[in-house]
């Protein structure tokens, strides 16, 4: 039973460390010119969001993200190959491989979103297993970032096995909370078509019985004059 108090204590120390780090970082960044330049760049999105039609806005942000991601993957691909060849000997190699593992599914997911929109936003593509897989690979890339201890200037990131254990524990706790309290007890039935490479299935109209036309009215009998 000592394991539970020890785990709770580790989680509380991790939360306190996170809160302290956020506070110290906030007091430093608000004095930085770089912070305000980045803030201006990020907030410059909203004038475009107000002035442009929503479809054009998504085309712009999707194309920008995909092109930046492809350029980033090309720039870091050589480092990723070296990291795989040398079996991740340094923190920098963990960092490079984490960047590639994070941005590869990010680019794929934005392309997927593009396809989803132009296929008429079919419902079966929203909760498709491929989406969950891309989210999972992104999380694996983030986990590799955490393994890249002291990769930058022998200082950043500052991670330890305890912090990695806290991250895994919190993820399991949050997932369990949502599964128990927010997800339905029974999984809804799947759509008829789950192949994203196929076009959206179009249901053919059901055959309707059309009655035959009424027979023509009989012609009146000729009247013989008296």
N, CA, C and O of each residue as an XYZ file, in Angstrom:
904
protein
N       0.811     -1.210      0.000
C       0.000      0.000      0.000
C       0.850      1.267      0.000
O       0.331      2.365     -0.199
N       2.178      1.112      0.228
C       3.027      2.295      0.224
C       3.239      2.843     -1.186
O       3.673      3.981     -1.362
N       2.928      2.021     -2.184
C       3.163      2.451     -3.558
C       2.231      3.603     -3.925
O       2.645      4.551     -4.592
N       0.961      3.520     -3.484
C      -0.018      4.551     -3.846
C       0.363      5.913     -3.275
O       0.389      6.884     -4.031
N       0.666      6.041     -1.959
C       1.099      7.364     -1.471
C       2.356      7.867     -2.159
O       2.487      9.064     -2.415
N       3.292      6.954     -2.465
C       4.503      7.382     -3.160
C       4.208      7.895     -4.547
O       4.801      8.883     -4.981
N       3.291      7.236     -5.262
C       2.914      7.689     -6.601
C       2.214      9.033     -6.552
O       2.489      9.919     -7.361
N       1.287      9.180     -5.576
C       0.580     10.458     -5.442
C       1.559     11.579     -5.106
O       1.440     12.691     -5.620
N       2.528     11.277     -4.238
C       3.526     12.288     -3.895
C       4.366     12.688     -5.094
O       4.680     13.866     -5.265
N       4.733     11.724     -5.924
C       5.511     12.031     -7.127
C       4.703     12.893     -8.087
O       5.232     13.816     -8.706
N       3.413     12.581     -8.203
C       2.557     13.376     -9.098
C       2.429     14.804     -8.572
O       2.495     15.759     -9.345
N       2.249     14.950     -7.272
C       2.109     16.294     -6.702
C       3.392     17.098     -6.865
O       3.349     18.295     -7.147
N       4.551     16.427     -6.684
C       5.816     17.135     -6.893
C       5.986     17.528     -8.350
O       6.528     18.591     -8.652
N       5.520     16.668     -9.260
C       5.592     17.010    -10.678
C       4.709     18.190    -11.023
O       5.108     19.062    -11.795
N       3.496     18.228    -10.450
C       2.594     19.354    -10.701
C       3.175     20.642    -10.134
O       3.093     21.691    -10.771
N       3.766     20.571     -8.932
C       4.381     21.755     -8.334
C       5.564     22.239     -9.166
O       5.757     23.442     -9.341
N       6.350     21.300     -9.674
C       7.484     21.677    -10.532
C       6.994     22.339    -11.809
O       7.578     23.320    -12.269
N       5.913     21.800    -12.386
C       5.358     22.384    -13.605
C       4.842     23.794    -13.351
O       5.086     24.696    -14.153
N       4.125     23.994    -12.236
C       3.596     25.324    -11.926
C       4.728     26.322    -11.695
O       4.652     27.461    -12.157
N       5.778     25.904    -10.984
C       6.920     26.794    -10.745
C       7.621     27.150    -12.044
O       8.015     28.297    -12.252
N       7.776     26.157    -12.920
C       8.435     26.406    -14.203
C       7.625     27.371    -15.049
O       8.187     28.260    -15.688
N       6.308     27.205    -15.060
C       5.456     28.102    -15.845
C       5.552     29.530    -15.314
O       5.632     30.482    -16.090
N       5.545     29.672    -13.995
C       5.615     31.025    -13.417
C       6.961     31.687    -13.724
O       6.999     32.850    -14.124
N       8.058     30.960    -13.540
C       9.371     31.533    -13.812
C       9.544     31.856    -15.291
O      10.136     32.874    -15.646
N       9.028     30.991    -16.145
C       9.135     31.241    -17.579
C       8.311     32.455    -17.979
O       8.733     33.253    -18.817
N       7.130     32.593    -17.374
C       6.272     33.738    -17.715
C       6.935     35.056    -17.345
O       6.882     36.011    -18.120
N       7.554     35.122    -16.178
C       8.198     36.366    -15.754
C       9.380     36.729    -16.642
O       9.752     37.899    -16.729
N       9.977     35.732    -17.304
C      11.110     36.009    -18.184
C      10.644     36.405    -19.572
O      11.162     37.361    -20.149
N       9.661     35.674    -20.123
C       9.306     35.883    -21.530
C       8.589     37.203    -21.764
O       8.678     37.763    -22.857
N       7.877     37.714    -20.759
C       7.159     38.967    -20.978
C       8.117     40.138    -21.178
O       7.704     41.189    -21.667
N       9.380     39.978    -20.813
C      10.382     41.015    -21.022
C      11.170     40.814    -22.321
O      12.079     41.585    -22.627
N      10.824     39.799    -23.060
C      11.582     39.459    -24.263
C      10.947     40.076    -25.499
O       9.734     39.987    -25.687
N      11.771     40.709    -26.351
C      11.282     41.237    -27.616
C      10.838     40.109    -28.536
O       9.862     40.247    -29.273
N      11.553     39.002    -28.491
C      11.180     37.856    -29.324
C       9.779     37.374    -28.998
O       9.021     37.007    -29.895
N       9.428     37.371    -27.704
C       8.094     36.944    -27.297
C       7.030     37.820    -27.931
O       6.025     37.306    -28.422
N       7.227     39.139    -27.932
C       6.213     40.026    -28.473
C       6.148     39.955    -29.997
O       5.076     40.125    -30.578
N       7.276     39.706    -30.644
C       7.260     39.520    -32.097
C       6.475     38.268    -32.452
O       5.646     38.283    -33.362
N       6.736     37.183    -31.729
C       5.987     35.949    -31.975
C       4.504     36.131    -31.674
O       3.649     35.591    -32.377
N       4.205     36.887    -30.633
C       2.805     37.158    -30.308
C       2.121     37.905    -31.439
O       0.983     37.595    -31.793
N       2.811     38.891    -32.011
C       2.249     39.634    -33.139
C       2.019     38.716    -34.338
O       0.985     38.811    -34.999
N       2.975     37.827    -34.625
C       2.837     36.915    -35.754
C       1.654     35.973    -35.539
O       0.889     35.713    -36.468
N       1.500     35.462    -34.317
C       0.408     34.530    -34.028
C      -0.947     35.242    -34.116
O      -1.893     34.700    -34.688
N      -1.043     36.442    -33.558
C      -2.318     37.156    -33.568
C      -2.673     37.713    -34.941
O      -3.826     38.071    -35.182
N      -1.692     37.791    -35.849
C      -1.990     38.277    -37.206
C      -2.898     37.324    -37.967
O      -3.384     37.656    -39.049
N      -3.128     36.151    -37.413
C      -4.053     35.199    -38.044
C      -5.483     35.743    -38.049
O      -6.220     35.533    -39.013
N      -5.877     36.435    -36.992
C      -7.290     36.771    -36.812
C      -7.832     37.770    -37.821
O      -8.997     37.633    -38.194
N      -7.087     38.764    -38.297
C      -7.633     39.581    -39.384
C      -7.981     38.777    -40.629
O      -8.997     39.038    -41.273
N      -7.144     37.800    -40.973
C      -7.455     36.941    -42.115
C      -8.689     36.085    -41.819
O      -9.514     35.846    -42.700
N      -8.805     35.626    -40.569
C      -9.962     34.802    -40.207
C     -11.258     35.589    -40.308
O     -12.302     35.021    -40.628
N     -11.205     36.892    -40.041
C     -12.410     37.712    -40.096
C     -12.756     38.105    -41.532
O     -13.930     38.145    -41.899
N     -11.736     38.395    -42.346
C     -11.983     38.917    -43.684
C     -12.208     37.838    -44.739
O     -12.965     38.052    -45.685
N     -11.565     36.690    -44.590
C     -11.641     35.658    -45.626
C     -12.804     34.712    -45.374
O     -13.184     34.496    -44.224
N     -13.375     34.146    -46.432
C     -14.338     33.053    -46.243
C     -13.665     31.867    -45.558
O     -12.463     31.645    -45.708
N     -14.442     31.128    -44.822
C     -13.861     30.050    -44.022
C     -13.179     28.996    -44.897
O     -12.133     28.470    -44.518
N     -13.749     28.683    -46.049
C     -13.121     27.686    -46.920
C     -11.750     28.154    -47.389
O     -10.799     27.372    -47.410
N     -11.641     29.436    -47.768
C     -10.344     29.969    -48.190
C      -9.355     29.975    -47.032
O      -8.169     29.700    -47.216
N      -9.849     30.290    -45.840
C      -8.970     30.327    -44.671
C      -8.347     28.960    -44.408
O      -7.146     28.859    -44.153
N      -9.161     27.911    -44.469
C      -8.630     26.572    -44.229
C      -7.694     26.133    -45.350
O      -6.718     25.428    -45.093
N      -7.972     26.537    -46.583
C      -7.051     26.217    -47.669
C      -5.687     26.855    -47.427
O      -4.654     26.235    -47.679
N      -5.684     28.097    -46.937
C      -4.428     28.804    -46.709
C      -3.642     28.167    -45.564
O      -2.451     27.892    -45.713
N      -4.295     27.930    -44.423
C      -3.559     27.393    -43.273
C      -3.127     25.952    -43.520
O      -2.052     25.546    -43.080
N      -3.955     25.171    -44.223
C      -3.553     23.800    -44.533
C      -2.352     23.775    -45.465
O      -1.402     23.028    -45.234
N      -2.388     24.590    -46.523
C      -1.269     24.604    -47.462
C      -0.003     25.127    -46.787
O       1.088     24.613    -47.036
N      -0.139     26.142    -45.935
C       1.027     26.678    -45.230
C       1.633     25.621    -44.310
O       2.850     25.440    -44.288
N       0.791     24.927    -43.555
C       1.291     23.911    -42.631
C       1.925     22.747    -43.373
O       2.983     22.261    -42.972
N       1.292     22.292    -44.455
C       1.828     21.164    -45.205
C       3.177     21.521    -45.829
O       4.115     20.726    -45.769
N       3.282     22.709    -46.427
C       4.543     23.104    -47.068
C       5.653     23.302    -46.049
O       6.789     22.888    -46.282
N       5.336     23.936    -44.912
C       6.341     24.097    -43.862
C       6.763     22.734    -43.320
O       7.947     22.497    -43.082
N       5.802     21.847    -43.125
C       6.132     20.525    -42.607
C       6.995     19.721    -43.562
O       7.931     19.047    -43.131
N       6.696     19.782    -44.849
C       7.513     19.055    -45.819
C       8.933     19.624    -45.850
O       9.903     18.868    -45.894
N       9.056     20.958    -45.828
C      10.387     21.552    -45.778
C      11.148     21.157    -44.532
O      12.352     20.908    -44.588
N      10.447     21.097    -43.396
C      11.092     20.699    -42.151
C      11.545     19.239    -42.199
O      12.642     18.911    -41.749
N      10.704     18.371    -42.743
C      11.075     16.957    -42.838
C      12.288     16.766    -43.740
O      13.161     15.952    -43.441
N      12.350     17.509    -44.840
C      13.508     17.414    -45.727
C      14.767     17.887    -44.997
O      15.831     17.282    -45.131
N      14.639     18.983    -44.217
C      15.802     19.534    -43.524
C      16.330     18.588    -42.447
O      17.539     18.523    -42.222
N      15.441     17.858    -41.783
C      15.855     17.003    -40.671
C      15.995     15.529    -41.055
O      16.332     14.707    -40.203
N      15.745     15.180    -42.315
C      15.770     13.772    -42.693
C      17.161     13.175    -42.557
O      17.304     12.037    -42.112
N      18.200     13.937    -42.941
C      19.565     13.412    -42.826
C      19.905     13.127    -41.367
O      20.504     12.097    -41.058
N      19.525     14.034    -40.469
C      19.774     13.798    -39.046
C      18.999     12.606    -38.518
O      19.498     11.867    -37.669
N      17.769     12.410    -39.016
C      16.979     11.256    -38.579
C      17.625      9.950    -39.035
O      17.639      8.969    -38.293
N      18.161      9.938    -40.262
C      18.855      8.733    -40.744
C      20.076      8.426    -39.878
O      20.335      7.269    -39.546
N      20.819      9.468    -39.517
C      21.984      9.256    -38.648
C      21.560      8.731    -37.288
O      22.216      7.850    -36.731
N      20.464      9.265    -36.744
C      19.981      8.805    -35.444
C      19.589      7.335    -35.490
O      19.858      6.591    -34.546
N      18.959      6.914    -36.571
C      18.570      5.509    -36.688
C      19.791      4.625    -36.918
O      19.857      3.505    -36.411
N      20.758      5.129    -37.683
C      21.956      4.334    -37.960
C      22.785      4.129    -36.702
O      23.350      3.055    -36.493
N      22.858      5.156    -35.867
C      23.685      5.077    -34.658
C      22.885      4.691    -33.418
O      23.412      4.716    -32.306
N      21.618      4.336    -33.604
C      20.772      3.834    -32.512
C      20.646      4.835    -31.357
O      20.722      4.460    -30.187
N      20.454      6.110    -31.703
C      20.122      7.148    -30.715
C      21.145      7.210    -29.579
O      20.857      6.864    -28.433
N      22.330      7.657    -29.934
C      23.398      7.742    -28.931
C      23.357      9.039    -28.125
O      23.791      9.060    -26.973
N      22.856     10.094    -28.698
C      22.889     11.400    -28.040
C      21.484     11.968    -27.906
O      20.546     11.518    -28.564
N      21.360     12.975    -27.033
C      20.077     13.639    -26.871
C      19.648     14.375    -28.121
O      18.457     14.450    -28.425
N      20.618     14.922    -28.855
C      20.288     15.601    -30.099
C      19.647     14.674    -31.110
O      18.759     15.091    -31.855
N      20.081     13.422    -31.151
C      19.477     12.462    -32.076
C      18.051     12.126    -31.658
O      17.185     11.952    -32.515
N      17.794     12.034    -30.364
C      16.421     11.858    -29.891
C      15.556     13.040    -30.327
O      14.413     12.869    -30.750
N      16.129     14.247    -30.214
C      15.386     15.450    -30.556
C      15.049     15.484    -32.046
O      13.917     15.793    -32.420
N      16.021     15.168    -32.890
C      15.797     15.187    -34.340
C      14.755     14.147    -34.731
O      13.854     14.428    -35.521
N      14.881     12.951    -34.178
C      13.907     11.909    -34.511
C      12.525     12.257    -33.981
O      11.517     11.923    -34.605
N      12.473     12.924    -32.837
C      11.188     13.365    -32.316
C      10.536     14.407    -33.203
O       9.318     14.397    -33.382
N      11.341     15.312    -33.764
C      10.802     16.317    -34.680
C      10.210     15.655    -35.911
O       9.125     16.027    -36.358
N      10.913     14.680    -36.458
C      10.415     13.992    -37.653
C       9.148     13.206    -37.328
O       8.188     13.235    -38.097
N       9.140     12.502    -36.193
C       7.965     11.710    -35.818
C       6.768     12.594    -35.486
O       5.627     12.144    -35.595
N       7.001     13.824    -35.088
C       5.899     14.729    -34.792
C       5.334     15.361    -36.057
O       4.117     15.478    -36.202
N       6.210     15.770    -36.973
C       5.744     16.509    -38.141
C       5.268     15.615    -39.278
O       4.442     16.043    -40.085
N       5.761     14.397    -39.363
C       5.264     13.505    -40.422
C       3.762     13.251    -40.276
O       3.036     13.412    -41.258
N       3.257     12.859    -39.093
C       1.802     12.710    -38.964
C       1.060     14.038    -39.001
O      -0.115     14.074    -39.368
N       1.725     15.138    -38.625
C       1.061     16.436    -38.706
C       0.758     16.802    -40.154
O      -0.348     17.236    -40.474
N       1.752     16.622    -41.032
C       1.532     16.881    -42.462
C       0.463     15.941    -43.010
O      -0.422     16.368    -43.751
N       0.546     14.668    -42.648
C      -0.428     13.691    -43.132
C      -1.832     14.037    -42.648
O      -2.806     13.881    -43.384
N      -1.928     14.501    -41.425
C      -3.252     14.804    -40.882
C      -3.882     16.005    -41.571
O      -5.095     16.030    -41.781
N      -3.079     16.996    -41.923
C      -3.634     18.148    -42.636
C      -4.043     17.768    -44.057
O      -5.047     18.268    -44.566
N      -3.285     16.897    -44.696
C      -3.704     16.402    -46.008
C      -5.000     15.605    -45.880
O      -5.891     15.712    -46.723
N      -5.094     14.812    -44.828
C      -6.309     14.043    -44.552
C      -7.496     14.985    -44.342
O      -8.597     14.723    -44.826
N      -7.265     16.070    -43.625
C      -8.329     17.045    -43.390
C      -8.782     17.689    -44.699
O      -9.970     17.941    -44.895
N      -7.839     17.948    -45.580
C      -8.174     18.487    -46.885
C      -9.085     17.516    -47.651
O     -10.117     17.909    -48.195
N      -8.680     16.243    -47.681
C      -9.480     15.227    -48.382
C     -10.869     15.124    -47.759
O     -11.870     15.017    -48.468
N     -10.921     15.157    -46.434
C     -12.202     15.054    -45.725
C     -13.142     16.192    -46.113
O     -14.335     15.973    -46.321
N     -12.603     17.403    -46.208
C     -13.441     18.556    -46.554
C     -13.961     18.458    -47.979
O     -15.129     18.752    -48.233
N     -13.105     18.047    -48.916
C     -13.516     18.010    -50.316
C     -14.336     16.772    -50.661
O     -14.898     16.683    -51.753
N     -14.408     15.818    -49.737
C     -15.306     14.682    -49.927
C     -16.676     14.935    -49.310
O     -17.515     14.036    -49.256
N     -16.898     16.162    -48.847
C     -18.192     16.474    -48.260
C     -18.277     16.234    -46.771
O     -19.378     16.142    -46.228
N     -17.117     16.128    -46.078
C     -17.053     15.928    -44.629
C     -17.836     14.686    -44.188
O     -18.739     14.785    -43.357
N     -17.488     13.513    -44.745
C     -18.212     12.300    -44.316
C     -17.925     11.983    -42.849
O     -16.820     12.188    -42.346
N     -18.948     11.483    -42.196
C     -18.844     11.257    -40.753
C     -17.864     10.146    -40.410
O     -17.196     10.210    -39.379
N     -17.769      9.126    -41.261
C     -16.931      7.982    -40.916
C     -15.448      8.335    -40.889
O     -14.659      7.608    -40.286
N     -15.049      9.445    -41.535
C     -13.638      9.833    -41.549
C     -13.220     10.580    -40.287
O     -12.024     10.732    -40.036
N     -14.177     11.050    -39.488
C     -13.828     11.834    -38.302
C     -13.191     10.939    -37.233
O     -12.144     11.272    -36.678
N     -13.832      9.803    -36.954
C     -13.342      8.894    -35.911
C     -12.668      7.665    -36.511
O     -12.693      6.589    -35.912
N     -12.075      7.815    -37.672
C     -11.413      6.681    -38.311
C     -10.146      6.294    -37.542
O      -9.500      7.138    -36.921
N      -9.803      5.003    -37.597
C      -8.612      4.529    -36.896
C      -7.338      5.207    -37.391
O      -6.376      5.345    -36.636
N      -7.325      5.627    -38.641
C      -6.145      6.304    -39.169
C      -5.900      7.625    -38.448
O      -4.749      8.010    -38.243
N      -6.970      8.325    -38.060
C      -6.816      9.567    -37.309
C      -6.192      9.281    -35.945
O      -5.282      9.990    -35.516
N      -6.677      8.247    -35.268
C      -6.101      7.876    -33.975
C      -4.634      7.479    -34.121
O      -3.820      7.776    -33.247
N      -4.298      6.811    -35.219
C      -2.904      6.416    -35.443
C      -2.013      7.639    -35.617
O      -0.908      7.678    -35.076
N      -2.480      8.642    -36.369
C      -1.683      9.848    -36.561
C      -1.502     10.602    -35.241
O      -0.427     11.142    -34.979
N      -2.538     10.640    -34.419
C      -2.419     11.277    -33.109
C      -1.418     10.524    -32.243
O      -0.623     11.137    -31.530
N      -1.457      9.201    -32.306
C      -0.535      8.383    -31.506
C       0.918      8.601    -31.920
O       1.791      8.740    -31.063
N       1.185      8.634    -33.233
C       2.552      8.850    -33.708
C       3.045     10.235    -33.295
O       4.219     10.405    -32.965
N       2.149     11.224    -33.313
C       2.527     12.559    -32.843
C       2.939     12.514    -31.372
O       3.914     13.156    -30.981
N       2.202     11.763    -30.560
C       2.557     11.634    -29.148
C       3.892     10.907    -28.977
O       4.671     11.245    -28.086
N       4.156      9.917    -29.822
C       5.459      9.233    -29.767
C       6.585     10.219    -30.071
O       7.633     10.189    -29.426
N       6.363     11.100    -31.061
C       7.360     12.124    -31.354
C       7.588     13.045    -30.162
O       8.727     13.407    -29.863
N       6.508     13.427    -29.480
C       6.667     14.258    -28.287
C       7.407     13.528    -27.180
O       8.183     14.135    -26.442
N       7.170     12.225    -27.062
C       7.875     11.437    -26.046
C       9.364     11.376    -26.344
O      10.185     11.399    -25.427
N       9.721     11.298    -27.637
C      11.136     11.329    -28.015
C      11.762     12.678    -27.665
O      12.938     12.743    -27.308
N      10.976     13.760    -27.765
C      11.477     15.062    -27.322
C      11.859     15.018    -25.832
O      12.882     15.573    -25.430
N      11.031     14.357    -25.031
C      11.328     14.270    -23.601
C      12.578     13.448    -23.327
O      13.291     13.707    -22.358
N      12.847     12.462    -24.169
C      14.050     11.642    -24.004
C      15.320     12.402    -24.393
O      16.423     11.982    -24.046
N      15.170     13.512    -25.110
C      16.341     14.270    -25.580
C      16.878     15.154    -24.466
O      16.920     16.377    -24.601
N      17.280     14.547    -23.386
C      17.708     15.292    -22.216
C      18.997     16.064    -22.495
O      19.978     15.500    -22.979
N      18.982     17.368    -22.180
C      20.152     18.250    -22.298
C      20.716     18.247    -23.720
O      21.929     18.296    -23.920
N      19.818     18.190    -24.700
C      20.266     18.151    -26.091
C      20.720     19.517    -26.582
O      21.594     19.593    -27.445
N      20.154     20.591    -26.059
C      20.460     21.954    -26.507
C      21.272     22.655    -25.425
O      20.802     22.836    -24.302
N      22.493     23.047    -25.775
C      23.404     23.750    -24.858
C      23.622     22.984    -23.559
O      23.926     23.571    -22.521
N      23.464     21.693    -23.630
C      23.641     20.828    -22.462
C      22.729     21.228    -21.298
O      23.037     20.967    -20.136
N      21.596     21.871    -21.633
C      20.670     22.331    -20.598
C      19.223     21.929    -20.879
O      18.491     21.536    -19.970
N      18.822     22.031    -22.140
C      17.420     21.856    -22.518
C      17.286     20.608    -23.376
O      18.119     20.385    -24.254
N      16.262     19.784    -23.151
C      15.269     19.868    -22.064
C      15.772     19.223    -20.775
O      16.643     18.353    -20.796
N      15.210     19.666    -19.663
C      15.554     19.092    -18.368
C      14.512     18.037    -18.023
O      13.443     18.348    -17.498
N      14.833     16.816    -18.319
C      13.901     15.716    -18.074
C      14.596     14.628    -17.269
O      15.823     14.537    -17.235
N      13.781     13.811    -16.627
C      14.288     12.683    -15.846
C      13.315     11.527    -15.997
O      12.202     11.692    -16.497
N      13.747     10.369    -15.560
C      12.879      9.199    -15.645
C      11.629      9.388    -14.793
O      10.562      8.878    -15.134
N      11.758     10.122    -13.680
C      10.587     10.369    -12.832
C       9.548     11.195    -13.582
O       8.353     10.908    -13.511
N      10.005     12.230    -14.307
C       9.075     13.055    -15.068
C       8.420     12.257    -16.187
O       7.232     12.428    -16.465
N       9.193     11.385    -16.830
C       8.606     10.542    -17.864
C       7.548      9.611    -17.278
O       6.501      9.390    -17.886
N       7.828      9.068    -16.096
C       6.833      8.224    -15.442
C       5.583      8.989    -15.067
O       4.477      8.456    -15.162
N       5.744     10.243    -14.638
C       4.586     11.067    -14.303
C       3.753     11.334    -15.552
O       2.524     11.298    -15.491
N       4.406     11.602    -16.691
C       3.674     11.847    -17.934
C       2.836     10.635    -18.310
O       1.663     10.774    -18.657
N       3.430      9.446    -18.245
C       2.694      8.230    -18.598
C       1.545      7.995    -17.626
O       0.445      7.635    -18.045
N       1.787      8.194    -16.336
C       0.740      7.984    -15.332
C      -0.428      8.941    -15.541
O      -1.588      8.531    -15.487
N      -0.126     10.209    -15.778
C      -1.187     11.184    -16.000
C      -1.984     10.863    -17.261
O      -3.206     11.017    -17.279
N      -1.298     10.417    -18.317
C      -2.024     10.079    -19.548
C      -2.997      8.934    -19.316
O      -4.117      8.956    -19.825
N      -2.573      7.932    -18.546
C      -3.471      6.812    -18.252
C      -4.643      7.252    -17.378
O      -5.771      6.801    -17.579
N      -4.380      8.131    -16.408
C      -5.449      8.605    -15.537
C      -6.468      9.435    -16.317
O      -7.673      9.263    -16.138
N      -5.989     10.333    -17.181
C      -6.908     11.166    -17.959
C      -7.726     10.307    -18.918
O      -8.932     10.508    -19.060
N      -7.061      9.336    -19.586
C      -7.787      8.455    -20.502
C      -8.854      7.654    -19.755
O      -9.975      7.510    -20.241
N      -8.509      7.138    -18.583
C      -9.481      6.370    -17.800
C     -10.659      7.241    -17.379
O     -11.802      6.783    -17.385
N     -10.387      8.494    -17.014
C     -11.463      9.405    -16.608
C     -12.449      9.633    -17.747
O     -13.661      9.560    -17.543
N     -11.939      9.909    -18.941
C     -12.835     10.159    -20.068
C     -13.569      8.890    -20.486
O     -14.740      8.954    -20.858
N     -12.904      7.743    -20.433
C     -13.566      6.494    -20.819
C     -14.704      6.163    -19.860
O     -15.766      5.710    -20.286
N     -14.482      6.388    -18.564
C     -15.484      6.016    -17.566
C     -16.659      6.985    -17.505
O     -17.788      6.562    -17.255
N     -16.417      8.279    -17.728
C     -17.444      9.269    -17.452
C     -18.000      9.978    -18.689
O     -19.053     10.610    -18.603
N     -17.336      9.893    -19.814
C     -17.799     10.649    -20.975
C     -18.117      9.779    -22.183
O     -18.935     10.171    -23.016
N     -17.499      8.617    -22.302
C     -17.752      7.783    -23.461
C     -19.009      6.950    -23.246
O     -19.297      6.556    -22.116
N     -19.769      6.673    -24.317
C     -20.969      5.835    -24.162
C     -20.589      4.412    -23.795
O     -19.491      3.943    -24.096
N     -21.511      3.745    -23.145
C     -21.239      2.371    -22.708
C     -21.122      1.415    -23.875
O     -20.410      0.414    -23.794
N     -21.812      1.713    -24.954
C     -21.745      0.868    -26.143
C     -21.242      1.702    -27.311
O     -21.622      2.860    -27.483
N     -20.376      1.081    -28.111
C     -19.829      1.787    -29.265
C     -20.905      1.899    -30.338
O     -21.574      0.913    -30.646
N     -21.079      3.090    -30.911
C     -22.093      3.224    -31.960
C     -21.736      2.385    -33.166
O     -20.559      2.116    -33.409
N     -22.750      1.961    -33.935
C     -22.459      1.130    -35.113
C     -21.609      1.888    -36.119
O     -21.728      3.103    -36.276
N     -20.741      1.133    -36.800
C     -19.879      1.728    -37.795
C     -20.664      2.090    -39.041
O     -21.739      1.552    -39.309
N     -20.096      3.011    -39.787
C     -20.707      3.372    -41.059
C     -20.528      2.220    -42.039
O     -19.653      1.374    -41.856
N     -21.350      2.189    -43.070
C     -21.254      1.117    -44.051
C     -19.913      1.121    -44.757
O     -19.380      0.054    -45.061
N     -19.355      2.285    -45.026
C     -18.081      2.393    -45.723
C     -17.064      3.007    -44.794
O     -17.284      4.103    -44.280
N     -15.931      2.313    -44.560
C     -14.858      2.825    -43.735
C     -13.571      2.958    -44.515
O     -12.517      3.162    -43.912
N     -13.610      2.852    -45.807
C     -12.427      2.997    -46.638
C     -12.317      4.435    -47.094
O     -13.140      4.908    -47.877
N     -11.291      5.143    -46.601
C     -11.165      6.560    -46.918
C     -10.753      6.775    -48.360
O     -10.839      7.898    -48.857
N     -10.303      5.722    -49.055
C      -9.916      5.879    -50.443
C     -11.115      5.820    -51.372
O     -11.013      6.168    -52.549
N     -12.235      5.385    -50.854
C     -13.434      5.333    -51.671
C     -14.184      6.649    -51.558
O     -14.059      7.365    -50.564
N     -14.944      6.953    -52.558
C     -15.772      8.149    -52.498
C     -16.879      7.947    -51.480
O     -17.160      6.820    -51.073
N     -17.480      8.998    -51.087
C     -18.576      8.904    -50.125
C     -19.694      8.100    -50.741
O     -20.155      8.423    -51.836
N     -20.148      7.045    -50.054
C     -21.206      6.240    -50.653
C     -22.484      7.034    -50.844
O     -22.934      7.743    -49.944
N     -23.052      6.905    -52.013
C     -24.298      7.588    -52.342
C     -25.402      6.538    -52.373
O     -25.368      5.600    -53.169
N     -26.356      6.712    -51.512
C     -27.446      5.758    -51.438
C     -28.380      5.950    -52.625
O     -28.848      7.052    -52.912
N     -28.632      4.833    -53.304
C     -29.538      4.886    -54.434
C     -30.971      4.995    -53.929
O     -31.334      4.373    -52.931
N     -31.758      5.764    -54.602
C     -33.157      5.882    -54.149
C     -33.864      4.543    -54.255
O     -33.667      3.785    -55.204
N     -34.688      4.274    -53.262
C     -35.419      3.021    -53.264
C     -36.431      3.002    -54.415
O     -37.014      4.018    -54.791
N     -36.603      1.805    -54.944
C     -37.529      1.675    -56.076
C     -38.957      1.941    -55.605
O     -39.419      1.360    -54.623
N     -39.617      2.792    -56.293
C     -40.995      3.174    -55.957
C     -41.920      2.592    -57.017
O     -41.698      2.758    -58.217
N     -42.968      1.904    -56.550
C     -43.918      1.307    -57.474
C     -44.806      2.403    -58.051
O     -45.519      3.098    -57.327
N     -44.745      2.536    -59.357
C     -45.569      3.522    -60.043
C     -46.774      2.802    -60.637
O     -46.608      1.920    -61.480
N     -47.956      3.155    -60.223
C     -49.136      2.445    -60.766
C     -49.296      2.748    -62.257
O     -48.938      3.828    -62.727
N     -49.831      1.791    -62.978
C     -50.036      2.024    -64.416
C     -51.083      3.113    -64.626
O     -51.950      3.326    -63.779
N     -50.994      3.784    -65.742
C     -51.988      4.849    -65.986
C     -53.395      4.274    -66.112
O     -53.599      3.125    -66.507
N     -54.328      5.103    -65.767
C     -55.726      4.674    -65.873
C     -56.082      4.430    -67.340
O     -55.630      5.157    -68.224
N     -56.898      3.400    -67.591
C     -57.315      3.144    -68.986
C     -58.169      4.293    -69.488
O     -58.856      4.954    -68.710
N     -58.124      4.525    -70.776
C     -58.936      5.636    -71.322
C     -60.425      5.360    -71.124
O     -60.883      4.218    -71.145
N     -61.129      6.411    -70.939
C     -62.579      6.284    -70.739
C     -63.232      5.801    -72.039
O     -62.854      6.231    -73.128
N     -64.209      4.909    -71.913
C     -64.867      4.417    -73.146
C     -65.596      5.543    -73.875
O     -66.174      6.448    -73.273
N     -65.539      5.444    -75.171
C     -66.203      6.477    -75.973
C     -67.723      6.335    -75.828
O     -68.226      5.217    -75.708
N     -68.436      7.417    -75.836
C     -69.901      7.328    -75.683
C     -70.551      6.614    -76.864
O     -70.093      6.739    -78.000
N     -71.610      5.871    -76.593
C     -72.318      5.142    -77.634
C     -73.022      6.131    -78.572
O     -73.555      7.157    -78.149
N     -72.999      5.788    -79.827
C     -73.708      6.709    -80.765
C     -75.223      6.698    -80.495
O     -75.824      5.667    -80.195
N     -75.779      7.847    -80.613
C     -77.223      8.004    -80.357
C     -77.933      7.985    -81.714
O     -77.641      8.784    -82.604
N     -78.888      7.033    -81.838
C     -79.638      6.954    -83.110
C     -80.816      7.910    -83.071
O     -81.605      7.879    -82.126
N     -80.947      8.742    -84.062
C     -82.072      9.695    -84.039
C     -83.407      8.931    -84.184
O     -83.470      7.888    -84.834
N     -84.418      9.451    -83.593
C     -85.737      8.770    -83.698
C     -86.287      8.840    -85.122
O     -87.373      8.327    -85.390
